């Protein structure tokens, strides 16, 4: 089962705020755009879309919705700090 199929399956069965998936023996959380903005206060909808388009913030789509893996967001943030400092 692919990551996208798993997320779709879980989203269809649950309305929870955060979807937990298991990958490579570690838990990774998947966030929607709204959840990313809530969790990371420096993101606005505009800055998140800009990060996706111009700064290669990783995401995946199911239908027309974008989802973000917590580990990939945190790695991206770390890389941005290294780049800008």
C-alpha positions as CSV (number, residue, x, y, z in Angstrom):
1,X,0.0,0.0,0.0
2,X,1.4,3.4,-0.9
3,X,1.6,6.3,1.4
4,X,-1.2,8.1,-0.5
5,X,-3.5,5.1,-0.4
6,X,-2.9,4.7,3.3
7,X,-3.7,8.4,4.0
8,X,-6.8,8.2,1.8
9,X,-8.0,5.1,3.6
10,X,-7.5,6.7,7.1
11,X,-9.1,10.0,6.1
12,X,-12.1,8.1,4.9
13,X,-12.4,6.3,8.2
14,X,-11.6,9.1,10.6
15,X,-12.0,12.8,11.1
16,X,-9.1,13.1,13.5
17,X,-7.0,16.3,13.5
18,X,-3.7,14.5,12.7
19,X,-3.3,11.3,10.7
20,X,-0.6,8.9,12.0
21,X,1.1,6.6,9.5
22,X,3.8,4.1,10.0
23,X,6.7,4.2,7.6
24,X,10.2,2.8,8.0
25,X,9.4,1.6,11.5
26,X,8.8,5.2,12.8
27,X,5.7,7.2,13.2
28,X,5.3,10.3,11.0
29,X,2.4,12.7,11.1
30,X,0.7,14.0,8.1
31,X,-0.8,17.5,8.1
32,X,-3.2,19.4,6.0
33,X,-2.5,23.1,5.0
34,X,-4.6,24.3,7.9
35,X,-2.8,22.1,10.3
36,X,0.6,23.3,9.1
37,X,-0.4,26.9,9.6
38,X,-1.7,26.1,13.1
39,X,1.3,24.2,14.2
40,X,4.0,26.4,12.7
41,X,3.0,29.9,13.5
42,X,5.4,31.6,11.1
43,X,3.5,30.1,8.1
44,X,0.5,31.9,6.6
45,X,-1.4,30.5,3.7
46,X,0.5,32.8,1.4
47,X,4.0,32.0,2.8
48,X,3.2,28.3,2.8
49,X,2.2,28.4,-0.9
50,X,5.3,30.5,-1.6
51,X,7.5,27.9,0.2
52,X,5.9,25.1,-1.9
53,X,6.3,27.0,-5.2
54,X,9.6,28.8,-4.8
55,X,11.5,26.9,-2.0
56,X,10.6,23.3,-2.7
57,X,8.7,22.5,0.5
58,X,7.8,18.8,0.0
59,X,4.1,17.8,-0.1
60,X,1.9,15.2,-1.7
61,X,-1.7,15.5,-3.1
62,X,-4.7,13.3,-2.8
63,X,-7.3,14.6,-5.1
64,X,-7.0,18.4,-4.9
65,X,-5.8,18.5,-1.3
66,X,-2.2,19.0,-0.2
67,X,-0.6,17.0,2.6
68,X,2.7,17.5,4.4
69,X,4.8,15.0,6.4
70,X,6.0,16.4,9.7
71,X,9.5,15.0,9.2
72,X,9.8,16.6,5.8
73,X,8.6,20.0,7.1
74,X,11.0,19.9,9.9
75,X,13.9,18.9,7.6
76,X,13.0,21.7,5.2
77,X,12.9,24.2,8.1
78,X,16.3,23.1,9.3
79,X,17.7,23.4,5.8
80,X,16.3,26.9,5.5
81,X,17.9,28.0,8.7
82,X,21.2,26.6,7.6
83,X,20.9,28.4,4.2
84,X,19.9,31.7,5.7
85,X,22.4,31.9,8.6
